[in-house]
Structure formats: C-alpha cells, structure tokens
C-alpha cells in the first residue's frame, strides 16, 4: 500500500480544544449543510422483515461511491454525515447515506433493533448498490459504532468485493471497553443522552410491535450495559451483553481485512479507549492516532475560520479514498 503524505500526521487542534470533552462537544455543535441537489430516498431489503432507508446522491456515469454509516443513535442526517457528504460530492463521488435499522425515522421498517454487529446488512447494501445502481467502486466510511460495523464488514468481505477502500473515524472496536468508558465519570453525561434516545425508541417501537418489547423490562435499564443486556443483545440473537460485545466487536477481526483501510482515532478519545488499538498488525490497515481529537471531532486549528479544512479527519478519509481510487484532485486540502 502506498504511504500517505507526511502532513496527514500533522493534526493541530486549537489550544482551547485540547480538552477531549470540549473538543467532542464543540464538534457536535457545528452545523453543516448540503448544497441543493437531487437526493433519492431508497429502501434496501436486508431480510424478509426489514429494510434500510438510504439517501442517495447518484449521478449517471459515476461509479465511485462513498457509502457512509453513522454512529450510535445517529442517522443519515447527522451533522458529520452531512458534512462529509458535501465534501465528497464536490470531489466527484456519488454518495449514499445509510440509516441503520430504526434510525432516521424508520421504526416501521423492521421489528428489530440495530446493533454494532449487523455486517450482513451493510453487505446487502453493498451488493444492492452494485446490482441496482451500478456502483462498482465503493468506499465505506463509518463513524464510531458505524466504524466498528464497517471494519467487521471488511473482514467478512475479503478481497472479492466492489469495495475499493475504507476509512473509519473513532471506531468502537472493543464494545465492552467503550461501554465501560461511557458508564464512568464525566462520560455518564454522554451515556444519559444515548439512554434517553434509546429508551424513547423502545417506547415508540412498542406501539408498532407490542408483542416484541416488554416495557416493564425497560424500567430495569439504568446504564448502557443494562440496555444492551436487556434489549440489544437478546433482540440481535446474542443472548447477553457480554456475548454481544465479544461477537460484534471488530477488534479481533481487523487482522483479516484485505481491503486498504484507514483508521483515525484520537489518543484522548473520551469514549473509545486508545488501548483498544494496541497490536493492530495488518499491512492493509493504516492507523492515524493524533494525541488530541476527542470523539468523532478532530476540529483543526482553523476551527473558527469557516473553511473546509475545519474537519481534519473527514479530509484525511476523503484524501485516502481519492488515492485508493486513483482520483487526482490538486486543490484538495
């Protein structure tokens, strides 16, 4: 694999954003938008009872397609997904923004919940885009939980695929470690945010599928691990949370990846422990791990300048995909 330019390792945040929590929160508050253009809403069947909603920006004659997967309780409309989409379209990619099961107001499209191990869903999306939309040069991008899902999918695909490259940002490759992190210290603020959204989703799912979810069980949920133990794991066929974390985590599978892949994670990520990335040994996988960056953040030292270099990690992932698909873009920063 060709080495990336040295400047890729020169991430420099604003002095004010060297605190990982400030970095993470500041990035989540950044508004990002798309220029007006054609957007197609597509439904992709993933099993007999379930479909995924995706938003496609596809121009005829273009085979290069960025497939973006959001993180926990995100959607195809999450700010980071929108921002990456805008940049990718400007660089000549088609883009497909995928909603995981139940996300993006799709509770009615499946009786199930989503989880970090549903690689079969993403594989179905990849094949569907090739067969129905002619997208034969796909690049996968995933954030946080979506990053774990992308890495697991790559390991299972081998090298016989339309996927040419992948980039993941702050991937939660060791789910048990991430949940432990969320349920401790200041991170409990993030956990409460996620739990509020997850619990509300169960209440809404119960109205659609009353026989599937027991609201009395919901009363027993007091942290992320208990939610996974009582809902995510049994719904996904894993039984208990520990089995779910073990089977759905991408960490032990990274050694099997045969597609050129870039992993970007911050050493100060408050949610994904950096120790999760120790001993990654795969020549097809490159790890960029700046000292700072927070979780799904990486705001550059031009954070208040309003230019396209603001989101450092997004830029690196796009440049990587450009290189792997042999696109030349002189003006890309």
C-alpha positions in Angstrom: 0.0 0.0 0.0 1.3 3.4 -0.9 2.3 5.6 2.1 0.2 8.7 2.7 1.8 12.1 2.7 3.5 13.1 5.9 1.2 16.0 6.5 -1.5 13.6 7.4 0.1 13.1 10.8 0.3 16.9 11.5 -3.0 17.4 13.1 -3.0 20.5 15.3 -6.1 21.5 17.3 -6.9 24.9 18.7 -5.4 25.3 22.2 -8.9 25.7 23.6 -9.9 22.3 22.2 -7.1 20.2 23.6 -9.6 19.1 26.3 -11.2 16.0 24.9 -14.7 16.8 26.2 -14.6 20.4 24.9 -13.4 19.0 21.5 -16.2 16.4 21.4 -19.0 18.8 22.4 -17.7 21.6 20.1 -17.8 19.4 17.0 -21.3 18.2 17.8 -22.5 21.8 17.8 -21.1 22.6 14.4 -23.8 22.9 11.8 -23.1 21.5 8.3 -25.2 21.7 5.2 -25.7 20.4 1.7 -26.0 22.4 -1.5 -29.3 21.9 -3.3 -29.3 18.9 -5.5 -31.0 15.7 -6.4 -31.5 13.3 -3.5 -33.1 9.9 -3.9 -34.7 8.1 -0.9 -34.2 4.3 -1.5 -35.3 1.3 0.5 -32.9 -1.6 0.6 -34.2 -5.0 1.8 -31.8 -6.7 4.3 -34.0 -9.6 5.4 -37.6 -10.9 5.0 -38.9 -8.4 7.6 -36.5 -5.5 7.4 -35.5 -2.7 5.1 -33.0 0.1 5.4 -33.6 3.7 4.3 -30.7 5.3 2.5 -30.4 8.7 0.9 -28.5 8.6 -2.4 -26.8 11.3 -4.3 -26.0 9.4 -7.5 -25.1 10.9 -10.9 -25.2 8.8 -14.0 -21.8 7.6 -15.3 -20.1 7.8 -12.0 -19.0 4.5 -10.5 -17.1 5.9 -7.4 -19.5 5.9 -4.5 -18.9 6.8 -0.8 -21.2 4.8 1.5 -21.4 6.5 4.9 -22.5 4.7 8.1 -23.4 6.8 11.2 -22.8 6.1 14.8 -24.9 5.3 17.9 -28.3 6.9 17.7 -27.2 8.9 14.7 -28.8 8.9 11.3 -28.2 9.8 7.6 -29.0 13.4 8.7 -26.3 13.6 11.4 -24.2 16.7 11.0 -21.0 14.7 10.5 -22.6 12.6 7.8 -24.0 15.7 6.0 -20.6 17.5 6.2 -18.7 14.5 4.7 -21.4 14.2 2.0 -21.0 17.8 0.9 -17.2 17.5 0.6 -17.4 14.1 -1.2 -19.9 15.4 -3.8 -17.6 18.3 -4.5 -14.8 15.8 -5.2 -16.7 13.9 -7.8 -18.0 11.0 -5.7 -21.5 9.7 -5.6 -22.7 9.3 -2.0 -25.1 7.0 -0.2 -26.0 7.9 3.4 -27.2 4.8 5.1 -29.6 4.6 8.1 -29.1 1.6 10.3 -32.3 -0.2 11.4 -34.8 2.1 13.1 -32.7 5.2 12.6 -33.8 8.2 10.5 -37.5 7.7 11.5 -37.6 4.1 10.1 -39.0 2.3 13.2 -41.8 0.9 11.0 -39.4 -0.8 8.5 -38.3 -3.5 10.9 -39.5 -5.3 14.0 -35.9 -5.5 15.3 -33.3 -3.1 16.7 -29.9 -2.2 15.2 -26.6 -3.3 16.7 -22.9 -3.0 16.1 -22.5 -6.4 14.6 -25.1 -6.2 11.7 -22.4 -6.6 9.0 -24.9 -8.6 6.9 -27.0 -5.5 6.5 -24.1 -3.5 5.1 -23.1 -6.3 2.8 -26.6 -6.3 1.4 -26.4 -2.6 0.8 -23.0 -3.0 -1.0 -24.4 -5.7 -3.3 -27.7 -3.8 -3.9 -25.8 -0.6 -4.9 -23.8 -2.6 -7.4 -26.7 -4.5 -8.9 -29.4 -1.8 -8.9 -27.3 1.4 -9.2 -24.2 0.3 -11.0 -21.9 1.5 -8.2 -18.8 -0.7 -8.8 -16.2 1.3 -7.0 -17.4 1.8 -3.5 -15.6 3.3 -0.5 -17.0 2.7 3.0 -16.8 5.3 5.7 -18.0 4.7 9.3 -18.2 6.8 12.5 -17.9 5.3 16.0 -20.4 2.3 16.1 -20.7 2.6 12.3 -16.9 2.4 12.2 -16.9 -0.9 14.0 -19.6 -2.1 11.7 -17.5 -1.1 8.6 -14.4 -2.9 9.9 -16.4 -6.1 10.7 -17.9 -5.9 7.2 -14.5 -5.5 5.6 -13.1 -8.5 7.4 -16.0 -10.7 6.2 -15.8 -9.4 2.6 -12.3 -10.5 1.9 -10.9 -9.0 -1.3 -13.6 -10.1 -3.7 -15.8 -7.0 -3.5 -16.8 -3.8 -5.2 -15.3 -2.0 -2.1 -12.0 -0.4 -3.1 -11.1 1.3 0.2 -12.5 2.3 3.6 -12.0 5.0 6.3 -13.3 4.9 9.8 -13.3 7.6 12.4 -13.3 6.9 16.2 -14.4 3.3 15.7 -15.7 1.5 18.8 -13.7 -1.7 18.0 -13.9 -3.0 21.6 -17.6 -2.6 22.6 -17.2 -3.8 26.2 -14.4 -1.3 26.8 -16.4 1.5 25.2 -19.5 0.8 27.3 -17.4 0.7 30.5 -16.0 4.1 29.5 -19.4 5.5 28.9 -20.7 4.3 32.2 -17.9 6.1 34.2 -17.0 9.6 35.3 -17.9 12.6 33.1 -18.8 10.3 30.3 -22.1 9.5 32.1 -23.3 12.7 30.5 -22.9 11.1 27.1 -24.5 7.9 28.4 -27.6 9.7 29.7 -28.0 11.3 26.3 -27.8 7.9 24.5 -30.0 6.2 27.0 -32.7 8.8 26.7 -32.8 8.3 23.0 -32.6 4.5 23.1 -35.4 4.2 25.8 -37.6 6.6 23.8 -37.1 4.4 20.7 -38.2 1.3 22.7 -41.4 3.1 23.7 -42.1 4.0 20.1 -41.3 0.5 18.9 -43.7 -1.0 21.4 -46.6 0.9 19.8 -45.7 -0.7 16.5 -44.7 -4.1 17.7 -46.3 -4.5 21.1 -45.6 -8.3 21.4 -41.9 -7.8 20.9 -40.8 -5.4 23.6 -41.8 -5.5 27.3 -42.0 -2.0 28.8 -41.6 -3.4 32.3 -38.1 -4.6 31.3 -37.3 -1.0 30.3 -37.7 0.1 33.9 -34.7 -2.0 34.8 -32.4 -0.1 32.5 -30.1 2.2 34.4 -26.9 2.3 32.2 -25.7 1.4 28.7 -24.7 -2.1 29.7 -28.1 -2.9 31.2 -29.8 -1.7 28.0 -27.6 -3.9 25.9 -28.2 -6.8 28.3 -32.0 -6.5 28.3 -32.6 -5.3 24.7 -29.8 -5.1 22.2 -28.3 -8.5 22.9 -31.4 -10.6 23.0 -33.0 -8.8 20.1 -29.9 -9.5 18.0 -29.7 -13.2 19.0 -26.7 -12.7 21.2 -28.4 -13.6 24.5 -26.4 -11.5 27.0 -24.5 -8.2 26.6 -21.1 -9.9 27.2 -21.6 -12.3 24.3 -22.8 -9.4 22.1 -19.8 -7.3 22.9 -17.5 -10.3 22.2 -19.1 -11.4 18.9 -19.9 -7.9 17.5 -16.6 -6.2 18.2 -14.3 -5.7 15.2 -11.0 -5.7 17.1 -10.2 -9.4 16.7 -11.2 -9.3 13.0 -9.0 -6.4 11.9 -6.2 -8.8 11.1 -8.4 -10.4 8.4 -9.1 -7.2 6.4 -7.8 -7.4 2.9 -9.1 -4.0 1.6 -7.0 -0.9 2.1 -8.3 0.8 5.2 -7.6 3.9 7.2 -8.4 4.1 10.9 -8.4 7.5 12.6 -8.7 7.7 16.3 -7.6 10.2 19.0 -5.4 9.1 21.9 -7.6 11.3 24.1 -11.0 9.9 22.9 -13.2 10.1 26.0 -15.4 7.2 24.7 -13.2 4.8 22.8 -10.1 3.9 24.9 -6.9 4.2 22.9 -5.6 1.0 24.3 -8.2 -0.8 22.1 -5.9 -0.1 19.1 -2.8 -1.8 20.6 -1.3 -4.6 18.5 -3.1 -3.9 15.2 -0.9 -5.7 12.8 -2.2 -5.7 9.2 -0.4 -4.2 6.3 -3.7 -3.3 4.7 -4.7 -1.1 7.6 -3.2 2.2 8.4 -3.7 3.8 11.8 -3.6 7.6 12.4 -3.7 8.4 16.1 -3.2 12.1 16.9 -2.7 13.0 20.6 -5.8 15.1 20.5 -9.1 15.0 18.7 -11.8 13.8 21.0 -14.6 11.5 19.7 -15.7 12.0 16.1 -14.3 15.5 16.3 -10.8 16.5 15.2 -11.6 20.2 14.7 -8.5 21.8 13.2 -6.7 24.9 14.4 -8.7 26.8 11.9 -11.8 25.8 13.9 -13.2 29.3 13.8 -12.1 30.2 10.3 -15.1 28.6 8.5 -13.0 26.9 5.7 -13.1 23.3 4.5 -10.1 22.2 6.5 -12.0 22.6 9.7 -12.9 18.9 9.9 -9.4 17.3 9.7 -10.4 13.6 10.0 -13.0 13.9 7.2 -10.4 15.5 5.0 -8.0 12.6 5.6 -10.6 10.0 4.9 -11.6 11.6 1.7 -8.0 12.0 0.5 -7.3 8.4 1.3 -10.3 7.3 -0.7 -9.2 9.6 -3.5 -5.8 8.0 -3.6 -7.1 4.4 -3.4 -9.5 5.0 -6.3 -6.7 6.9 -8.2 -8.6 10.2 -8.4 -6.4 13.2 -8.8 -7.5 16.4 -7.0 -4.9 19.1 -6.9 -6.9 21.5 -4.9 -7.9 19.2 -2.1 -6.6 20.3 1.4 
